[in-house]
Amino acid sequence: MKKTKALSKDHQMEREGVTWSDSAATEDFSPHLPKEEFDRRTAAAKRMLAKHGLDAMILFSYDNKYYYGGYRESNIRYSHRWRHCLIISQEHDPVFVGENVLSNSVRRTTWIRDIRAWSQIKIWRLLLRFIDVFLDTIKSLGLDNKVIGMEYGPEYVLEVSVDEIREILAAGADKISINSSAVRRPELIGEGAKRFGSQCIVVAIDARRLPAAPGEPAHWEVYINGGRVPVGRDAVAWAREAADRGAGELLVTSMDADGTRAGYDVELLRAVSDAVRIPVIASGGAGRPEHFYEALTEGGASAALAASLFHYREISIAEIKAYLAGRGVEVRL
């Protein structure tokens, strides 16, 4: 008779479901890095922040969260990992924000400072509490109104619900941007608009230009999951549908132009702007003040977004506004 191997405590937990009240009794929270290596990695992270002109970065991504945090992946095997993050800032030691199962880890690790430990939190309340604690931590570190980079990582596919939209708005947000979740379930747009108003719902569209023969009109395909996965939908048609379903604004990013600093895809912006009657925000490709002007005039966009241009502090927002005002574009100075 073949001998059956007994289930480990870990697998027993996985089969029976997770309990959050006393995780220290079943998990090993010992750090796997010596303090010297942890300090070396932290210093490297801070040099990277300085290089890119960031005050802090927030890591949700598995690999980098583990790399800089200095704890074992198995420590949070059963947790909702996207509800944890590691905050690395220029002026503070790394801070881990997480639920009860990780507060034990932080308390038992002498070189990761715990801002606010969690206790006895029901699993279905984690999202709201995470936002509360996250915002509280950001303010405690003096990082509100600072330049912060955020890394989610390619493995995250977060499905947004109306209840989550409510919790995010209740936490202080004026609007919420939805992208992949709206493509996968377009009804979410109407549900959110009906409950909170169209002004709260921004639909983000990541688009890539499709090959076209000379003389043929341009077309763009919708991508999801951070612009990596094509879905076979026409971007302009999806923009029109999103507007019809109740979106209050569209954030249109050209994945071809993003990061190039060669200018926005003005043709894409004009095609979307002509197709809808709601504001369109241009994204992807800003490198010079003229690019903003082109997006807002030739492209018909109501606003323009830029990232690296400001992150590297090559030009200020005030300078862009002054340039636009000088060329007759109405802006708030």
JONOR-V308723 format. One record per pair of residues at least 12 apart in sequence whose C-alpha atoms are under 7 Angstrom apart, sorted by the first residue. I is the first residue (numbers start at 1). GAP is how many residues later the second one is. D is the distance in whole Angstrom. If there is no record, write none. Layout:
# JONOR-V308723
i = <I,I>
gap = <GAP,GAP>
d = <D,D>
This chain:
# JONOR-V308723
i = <18,20,20,21,23,24,27,28,29,29,30,31,31,31,31,32,32,32,33,38,38,41,42,46,46,52,52,53,53,53,54,54,54,54,55,55,55,55,55,56,56,56,56,56,56,57,57,57,57,57,57,58,58,58,58,58,58,58,59,59,59,59,59,59,60,60,60,60,60,60,60,61,61,61,65,69,83,83,83,84,84,85,85,94,94,95,95,95,96,97,99,100,100,100,100,100,103,103,115,128,131,132,157,159,160,162,162,174,175,175,175,176,176,176,177,177,177,177,178,178,178,179,179,179,180,180,189,189,189,190,190,193,193,198,198,198,199,200,201,201,201,202,202,202,202,202,203,203,203,203,204,204,204,205,205,205,205,206,206,206,206,206,206,206,206,207,207,207,207,207,207,207,207,208,208,208,208,208,208,209,220,220,221,221,221,222,222,227,236,236,239,240,240,243,248,249,249,249,250,250,250,251,251,251,251,252,252,252,252,253,253,253,254,254,255,257,257,258,258,259,259,260,261,261,261,262,262,262,263,263,263,263,264,264,264,264,264,264,266,266,266,267,269,269,269,269,270,270,270,273,273,279,279,280,280,280,281,281,281,281,281,282,282,282,282,282,283,283,283,286,287,289,289,292,293,321>
gap = <60,80,81,99,78,80,48,47,46,76,79,39,40,41,78,38,39,40,37,30,32,27,26,43,44,259,260,258,259,260,93,94,95,257,34,35,91,92,93,32,33,34,91,92,93,30,31,32,91,92,93,27,28,29,30,91,92,93,26,27,28,91,92,93,22,24,25,26,91,92,93,90,91,92,21,17,15,44,47,13,14,12,13,18,19,17,18,19,18,37,19,17,18,19,20,21,14,15,22,39,40,39,68,22,21,29,30,26,25,26,27,24,25,26,24,25,26,27,24,25,26,24,25,26,44,45,56,57,58,55,56,53,54,48,49,50,49,48,46,47,48,45,46,47,48,49,44,46,47,48,46,47,48,17,46,47,48,16,17,18,21,46,47,48,49,13,14,15,16,28,46,47,48,12,13,14,46,47,48,12,14,15,12,13,14,12,13,28,35,36,33,35,36,33,30,29,30,31,29,30,31,29,30,31,32,28,29,30,31,29,30,31,29,30,29,27,28,26,27,25,26,25,24,25,26,23,24,25,22,23,24,28,19,20,21,22,27,31,29,32,33,32,13,30,31,32,28,29,30,27,28,22,23,21,22,23,20,21,22,23,24,13,19,21,22,23,21,22,23,20,22,31,34,12,31,12>
d = <7,6,6,6,6,6,6,7,6,5,7,6,5,7,7,6,6,6,5,7,6,6,6,7,6,6,6,5,5,7,5,6,7,7,6,6,6,5,6,6,4,6,7,5,6,6,5,6,5,4,6,6,6,5,7,6,5,6,5,5,6,6,5,7,6,7,5,7,6,5,7,6,5,4,6,7,7,7,6,6,4,5,7,6,7,6,6,6,7,7,6,7,5,5,7,7,5,6,7,6,7,7,7,5,6,7,6,6,4,6,7,6,6,6,6,5,6,6,6,5,6,6,5,6,5,6,6,6,6,5,5,6,7,6,5,4,5,7,5,6,7,6,6,5,6,7,6,6,5,6,6,4,6,7,6,5,6,6,5,7,6,6,5,6,6,6,5,5,6,6,6,5,6,5,5,7,6,5,6,6,6,5,6,5,5,6,5,7,7,5,7,6,6,7,6,6,5,6,6,5,6,6,5,6,7,7,6,5,6,6,4,5,7,5,7,5,5,4,5,7,6,5,4,5,4,6,7,6,4,5,6,5,7,6,5,6,6,6,6,7,5,7,7,5,7,7,7,4,6,6,7,7,5,5,5,7,6,6,5,5,7,7,6,6,4,6,6,5,7,6,6,6,7,6,6,7>
